[in-house]
């Protein structure tokens, strides 16, 4: 028995390891996708005769190869510019560098701000541990499991009982944020004096299982999820479903360089969950195909009644002159996959010719001004280094106090040419480069370069903060 069981365990672990390098969806998806697609960039080599015979198929192959090349370049850029730690390409867990962490934080802030823009939407925090055994993922002590497997003296029944006890004592972790919001419903209901509609919003870590995927290993992976659970009258639930679906698609498109890559579709009947009358997916068109960024479910009252069994009267709200149990609409976004979508959507390969007619390729992350991690880079040119640094430090503090995220390039000890400096900041997604020079000390003039237009213009040091604040405010409200 022991040898047989060990073999089964090893097979399971082996499948998990294989799946980690070829996962289909998030957590590690963010970068397993990049690594997996980029790996095939070279593709098969074809002769000229084969190209001629293949015709239109070869044209498609070229497009696929270009897509893979772009994916490979984005993967390298994300690692080089510290959006993603290099080891994240080889694990199932997302590991973000400083810029990636800031981008993710900005996304979550904007998501939360959008769903909480309506009255009676409250933020909550629920436990990572799950009370519900259904669809939960359990964290098991591998050492204790291995000890049971290695005990040759145990019969099959004894080992099975010990494993069941170990599973029972293990921690069950949530796979979504929905259940936590449903459990807080009654408290929130009293807060709003039993008035509909209202919502509960939260962002947190969940463990998703890939068991629903074809050829899955049963492994789980960590995902950051943003959730809104909306409680409304049964009479108006379909209207609210349409409202939130429209709002969510518009939100994703608002921060996109190419809005048409974001789309929406209804969930087919075969994929509807139990008690669900309608489902909508917000999709992004990746090079390898469309994937879901956010899902909306019209859940009726089934899950709410199931969560609070035996307390139906406590669940009722006022709907005109009637008392009703509200219907539930669940909005759930995969933040990690959404971040990947914005990285792909903002990534551009631009070609330009220099003075010697040599073609150069320039990579730019044209992230939306609201989302981009660094708004301004401060650098200094030729001149008295001590005096220029003092000016830079003064501006740096002024920008930080105004809430403008700033990169202190003037502290870098490695000297770069102006062209290489711009290349670096374009790949980081920095909106503006502000250059302090000798002329700043004489006349107060700065050289300001725009990432998107590459235009450089002079601006007085007294005007720069006001200019940046107006630009960022206009971008956020656009």
N, C-alpha and C positions, 0 to 999 in steps of 0.2 A: 504493500500500500504506500509506504513512504516514498519509495523510488518513483512510483507512478504519479503520486501527488506532486513531487518535486519537479517532475518533467512538465506537468501541466502548468505549474507556477512559472517555470522558466519560459515556457512558450508564451504565456501571457505577458511577461516582462519583455520578451523579445518583440512581441507585437507592439507594445507601447513604445519601445525605442525606435522601431521602424516608423511608427506613426508620427513620432516627434519630428522626423525629418521630412515627412510628406503629409502634414496635417492639412485638412481642407478648410478649417475655420479657426478663428481667432485665438486670443490669448497669445500663444506663440505664432498664430496665423500671421500677425503683422509682418513677421520677418521670415517665417517658414515659407510664406508665399513668395516673398522676394527672392529667397535663396533657391527655391524650387524652379521658379520660372526662369531666373537668370541662368541657371545651370545649363538649360537647353539652348542658349542663345546661338551657339555655333551652327547647330542643326546639320543635316546631311549636305555634303558638297555635290553639286551637279555639274555635269559637263555642258558645253554650249548646245550640243545636239539635244540633250535631255531637257534643257531649258526651253528650246524651241518646241519640242514635242509636248511638254507639259502645258505651255501656254498660260492660260488664266490661272491655273493652279500654282504656277511658279510666282505669279504676281502676288497671290495670297501668301505664299511662303516668304516673299520679301517683306510684306507687311508684318508677318509674324516675327521675322527676324529683327526688324526694326523695333518692334514692341519689346522683344526680349532684351535688345541692346539698351533701350531706354530704362527698362526695369533694372538691369544690371548696374547702370550708371546711378540710378536713384538709390539702390542698395548701398553702393560705395559712398555716395554723398552723405547718406544718413549716418553711416559709421564714422566717416572722416570729420563731420561737423557735429558729432556728439548728440544727434537726435536719438540714436539707438546705440546701446553698448554692443560691441562686436560679438560677444557671446550670445546675444539674443537671437542671432541668426541660426543657432544650433540648439536652442531649447524651446520648450513650449510656453514658457513664461515670458511675458513682455518685460524687457529691462531697458529703461529709458535713460539716456544721458541728460545733461543739464538742459539743453534746448528742447529735447523731446518732452521732458517733464514740464517745462514751462508751456509748451504748445498744448499738452494734454490739460493742464490746469486752466488755460484760457478757454479751451473748448467746453470744459465742464461748467465754468462760470457762465458762459454764454447760453448753454443749454438750460441751466437752472434759472437764469434770469428770464429766459423766454417763457418757460412753463409757469413761472411764478409771477408773470406780469398780470395775470388775472387775480381778482379778489378771491379770498378764501382758498389759496393754495399754500400749504404749510410744509416746511421742511421737517423731516424726521430722520432719526438714526436708529437702525434696528441691529440685532445681533447677527453676526456671521454664522453662528450655530443655528441649525434648523431644528424646529420642533416636529416638523412633519417628516415622516419616514419616506413618504412617496416621492419619487424622483430626486431624492437627496443623494449627495455624494458623501461617503464616509472616509475619515482619516484613520488608517489602521497602523498600529505599531508593527512595522515589518520585522523587527528583531524578535518580538514575542511570537509572531506567526511562524518565523523560521525555526524557533525552538520547538514548537509543536510539530512541525514537519519533520524535524530531525530526530524525534523520539521514536526509535524503532520498536520500543516495547508497547506502544499504544496500538490498540485495535482501531479499525476504521471507524467504529461507532464512537469510541472515546475521543479520537482526534476530531471527529466531526462536531461533537458536543463542545469541545474546547474552543474550536474555531468559531462556532456560533456564539459562545459566551464572549469571545474577544470582539466579535462584530457588534454584539449588543452593547458592550461597554465603550465602543469607539465613538468618536465625535462625529456628528452628522452636520455637514455644512450646507448652506443654502445654494440653490442653483438659480435663483432669481430673487428680486426684491419685492415681488408681488405679495408673498405670504406675510411678510413683516408689516406691510401697509394694511392688509386686511385685518391683522390682529390688533392694530391700533385704531380701528374704525370707530368703536364705541366711544373711546375717550375723545376722539376728534369730533364726533357727532355732538357731544355735550358742549364742546368748545364753540361750535357754530350755532348752538341753540336749535339743533335738529332742522337746520335749513339746508336745502339743496340748491345748486350743486356746490361741491367743494372737492379739493384734491390734496393728496399727500405725495410729496416729492422726495427722492433720495438718490444719492450716488454712492456706490460701494462695490466691493469685490464679491464676485460670485464664482462658483465652480461649475463650468459647463461640461457636460459629458458628450462625447462624440458617438455614443451608442446608437444614435439615430442615423448615422452615416453608413453607407454601404462599405463592407469590408472593414468595419471599425474594430478597434482593439479594446474598446471599453474604457480607454484612458479618460481622464478629466484634465481640464486646464483652467487657469485663472483668467477671469475677464473683469474689466471694470464696466459696470453697467449703470446707466442713468435711467431712473424710472419715475413716471407719474401715474398714480392710480386715482382715477376720477370717478366720483360717486354722483350720480344724477338720477333724475326721475325716469321711470320706465317709459313715460310718454315722449321724452325728448332724447332718449339715448341714441337713436339713429342720427339725429341732427348733430349731437355732440360728437359722435364718431366721425361724421363728415368734416366737422369743424376742425378737430384735432389732426385728422389726416392731412387736410389742406395746410394747416399751420406748420406741421412738422416738415412737409416737403419744402415749403417756402423757406423755412429756417435753414435747412441744409443748402439750398440754392443761394441763399443770401451771402454766404461766405465763400462761394465757389468762384474760381476763375472761369470755369466752363460749366455753367448751371445745367446744361442739357444732359450732362453725364449722370445727373441725379434724376431718378424716376420713381414711379409708384405703381404698384399692382395689387390686386386682390388676392388673398390666399385662397387656393382652390379648396373645394369642400372636403376632399380627402385628407387635407392637412389641418383641418379645424380641430381644436382641442375640445374635450368633453365640456358641454354646456356653453360653447362659444357659437354665436350666431354669425359672426362676421370677423374677418381679419384683413389687415392691410400691411404690406411691406413697403418700406422706403428703400430703394436700391441704388447702388452705384455701379457704373459700368467700368470694371477693371479690365486690364489687357487680357486676362484669362476668362472673362465673363462677368455677368452681373451677380452681385452678392448683396445680402440684406444688411442694412445699417441699423434699421429701426423697425419694430413691429408694433402694430396696434391691434388689440383684441377687444371685441365687444362681448363681455363675459356674462351678461345677464346678472341674476342674483344667486346662481348656483354655488359658486365658490364662497361667497360671503356667508350664505346659510350653512355651508359645510364647515366653515371655520368657526362659527359661533353656534354650534348645535344646541338646541334647547333654549335659546334666548331670542326667539323671533321678535317678540314685542320690543326688546331693547334695540333692535336694528331699525325699527320703523322711523320714518321721517314724515314731515308735513309736505304734502303736494297739493296745494290748494286747500280744499276741505277734507281731503283724504289722507289716510296714513298708509304709507307704502314702504316696502323694502327696496332700497335703491338698486339700480343697475350699475355695474362696474365696467369702466373702460380702462384698459391697461396700455400704457405707452412705455416701451422699453427699448433703449438705445445701447448698442455695443460701442462704447467709447473708443476702444482700441482699433476696431475695424473702421470707425469713422475717421480716426486720425490717419490711418493708412489711405483712406479715400482722399482726404485733403492734401496729403503729401503727393499722391499721384496727380491730382487735379491741378496742383500749383506748379508742378515740375515742368520746366521748359528748357529745351535745347535750342539756343539761338546761335546762328552763324554770322560771322562778320569777317571782312577782309581788312588787313592792316595796310600800312603805307607801302609795303613790299609786295602787295597783292597776294599775300599768304592767307589762306582760309583758316579761321580759328573757330572753335566751338565753345560757346559759353553756356554754363549751366546756371539756372536761376530758380530759386524757390520763391515764386510769387504768391506767398501766403497772404491772405486777407490781413489788412493792417490791424484789425482787432485780435486776430489769432496769432500772428507772427510773434515768436518769443522775444525778439529784440527789435525795438523800434528805431533806435539810434546807435551808431557807433561813433565814439569820440577818438580822434587821432590827431597827431601833431606833425607838422612838416619841419622844414629846415628853420633853424633859429636857435635862440638861447633856450636850451632844453629845460632848465629850471623854471624860467619864467613861463614858458609855454605849458609846462606841466601844472603850474599853479592855476593857469586859466582853465585848463581841462578839468582839474579837480573841482574848481568852482562851478563849472557848467554841469559836471557829473552830479554833484549834490543838488543843484537846482532842478535838474531833470528828475532825479529820484523823488524829491519832495513833491513834485508835480505828478508823480505816478507814471512817469515815462520810463519804461525799461531801457537801460543804456548799457552798452558794451564798452568797457574801459580799454580801448585799443592802445591808448597812450602809455599803458603800463607794460606793453609787450616789448621784451628785450630784443626780439628778432626783427631786424629791419627788412621791410618788404617794399618793393617798388609800388607806385601808386596803382598800376594796373593789377598787380597780384593782390593788392589790398582789396580792391573792388571785387575781384574774383572771389576772394574768401568771403566777403560780406554778402555778395549775391547768393552764394551757396548756403549761407546761414539764414538767408531770408530777411536780412536787415533792411529796413525801409529807407533810412537816410544815413549817409556818412557825412559827419561834420568834421572838417579839417581846420585845426587851429595852426596858424603860421605866423611868420614875422610881421606880415601885414595886419594881423589881428592886434598885435601889440601897438602898432603905429596908428591904425585907423579904426580898429574894432570890427573889421570885416572878416567873416568866416566864409569858407568855401563849402557849399552844401550840395551833395550829389543825391539824386533820386534813383532808387533801385529800378523802378519800372520804366522810366524814360531814359535813364543814364545821363540826363542833363545836369550840368554843374552850374550853379549860380552863386553869386556872392550875396551875403545877408549880414546885416549888422548884428552883433552879439546880443544887443538888447531886444531884438525881435524874434530870435530863434525859438524860445520857449513858447511864446504865444502862437507862432506859426505851427509848431508841432501839435499843440493842444487842439487848435482849430482843425487841422488835418485829420487827427485821430477821431475827433468828435463827429466830423462830417462823414467819415468812413463808417462809423458805428451806426449812424442814423440813416445811412443810404438805403 
